[in-house]
Amino acid sequence: MDLSFAPTRGNRVPDTMNYHRVEEFYDVQNASPTQLPIVTVCHAIVHSYVLVPRFTYSGLDGLRLHDFFLASDKGRRHGVYLIKWRDLVENFVYPVTRDDICALLSYRTGEGDELRIPLSSTQGLSVESRQQAIELYRNLSKNHAKTVKQFTAKWQAARGLPPESSL
């Protein structure tokens, strides 16, 4: 997903009393474009420390959410991401809500837990890709941060992007 990253200004970081004053702590004017996998963005939203919306207003459209700043507790020390609302809707919300689930891959782990993996297509689902899906879901369902980091590293390497900083 395309977004922008604004580094911190100096060594001050926002706290619970002032995190909403984004321009005071981050160099928003010199934000640089970057990319992150949508799973990383979703993880950052769930674990956000800085989550500050920006709105636009026009007489025709009224008040609208335009974009938002995002950083985790750890990531806020390095910078803040700026994500356009429309990009999040088009890259995540629409695909999820418009997905037509046509099959369900069920798997029982060695510990007896059942995984249910929704599939949009059964065509081209090789044994290897099926096993990869099971492994990814199994590890993510156990909340393995290591799995998320491995997925993110592979995603970024495949696109020639530098390793991510902390969200």
Secondary structure as GFF3:
##gff-version 3
##sequence-region A 1 167
A	DSSP	beta_strand	2	7	.	.	.	ID=ss1
A	DSSP	alpha_helix	22	25	.	.	.	ID=ss2
A	DSSP	three_ten_helix	28	30	.	.	.	ID=ss3
A	DSSP	beta_strand	32	35	.	.	.	ID=ss4
A	DSSP	alpha_helix	38	46	.	.	.	ID=ss5
A	DSSP	beta_strand	48	58	.	.	.	ID=ss6
A	DSSP	beta_strand	62	72	.	.	.	ID=ss7
A	DSSP	three_ten_helix	75	77	.	.	.	ID=ss8
A	DSSP	beta_strand	79	84	.	.	.	ID=ss9
A	DSSP	alpha_helix	85	88	.	.	.	ID=ss10
A	DSSP	pi_helix	89	93	.	.	.	ID=ss11
A	DSSP	alpha_helix	94	98	.	.	.	ID=ss12
A	DSSP	beta_strand	103	108	.	.	.	ID=ss13
A	DSSP	beta_strand	114	119	.	.	.	ID=ss14
A	DSSP	alpha_helix	127	141	.	.	.	ID=ss15
A	DSSP	alpha_helix	145	158	.	.	.	ID=ss16
###
